[in-house]
Amino acid sequence: MLYQAFLDQALTGWLAKLPEQLANGLDRKRHGDLPMWEKAVAKLPELPVERTVQLDRDTVQVDLELSDSQHRQCENLLKKLAPWRKGPFQLGEIFIDTEWRSDWKWQRVAPHLAPLEYRKVLDVGGGSGYHAWRMAGAGADFVLVIDPSPRFYWQFHAVRHFVGNADGHRTHFLPVGIEDVPENLGFFDTVFSMGVLYHRPAPLEHLQQLKSALAPGGELVLETLVVEGDEQAVLLPGERYAAMPNVYFLPSSIALCHWLERCGFTNVRVIDETITTLDEQRSTEWMTYQSLTDFLDPADPTRTLEGYPAPRRAVILANKPGHSAVSR
């Protein structure tokens, strides 16, 4: 289906690279648990044809009737794919209560977007694909999630097993990073990069890669960790930030706007800036590891364990210069 979708979208240059990219992304030698995840999805039982799929609600929801044994089987197999970080999902009577209330982020972002109907959308670092299903629910013509994690790849396909063809097979997942997207593609009408920039040691290079993937006039949706301050304010943490080892630059939202303008984006504007709460990111039975509450100073929750400001996230929209040609 992925190959056919790339053919349908005339992404022929990229299509030639897909076999190698899929082989690298799903290399069992690099990912020891990958066979278990693949087997778990393959063992999901055949589901009733009759189902109601709702991709335009806070919970990505598939209503269908499962027998008690099917319910237990599905729940056990889905838990083999844990931890589930982005969601939530309601699959039959199985509620996957993910670490992140990703619907809250979507609620903050969606009202400000150029309408997604008919658009070709790239979701960079999209995790399990929760936001991609919401993009499809908003009418996007083609949605591609890229994320190098094979666990997320199989989580996406587990949800796909339940969604079936309800999205018209407009939603796809490729286990690669932004560096694997062909240079100067200029294809996507909207590009999302949410929760990625602070993991990049060269943030301006990431912004240029996102711009390269956008069609002229296309919209960038950038969400990342920020700090308070003026256009000179940038935090470069030590070895860890909120217990995460691979966090690099946390600019102020004003500084980030300046970065985007230096990279050639236009119409740059901050649409939201929010401190992450313990209700939005937390441990659940589907993500039993440590979460945000464990990464904050117990004596002062406004600081991380390392003494840095607690996580604050901003969402910024910007456009690639040129005239948008979204078909109607």
Secondary structure, 3 states (H helix, E strand, C coil): CHHHHHHHCCCHHHHCCHHHHHHHHCCCCCCCCHHHHHHHHHCCCCCCCCCEEECCCCCEEEECCCCHHHHHHHHHHHHCCCCCCEECEEECCEEECCCEEHHHHHHHHHHHCCCCCCCEEEEECCCCCHHHHHHHHCCCCEEEEECCCHHHHHHHHHHHHHHCCCCCCCEEEECCCHHHCCCCCCCEEEEEEECCHHHCCCHHHHHHHHHHHEEEEEEEEEEEECECCCCCCEECCCCCECCECCCCCEEEHHHHHHHHHHCCCEEEEEEEEEECCCCCECCECCECCCCHHHHEECCEEEEECCCCECCEEEEEEEECCCCCCCCC
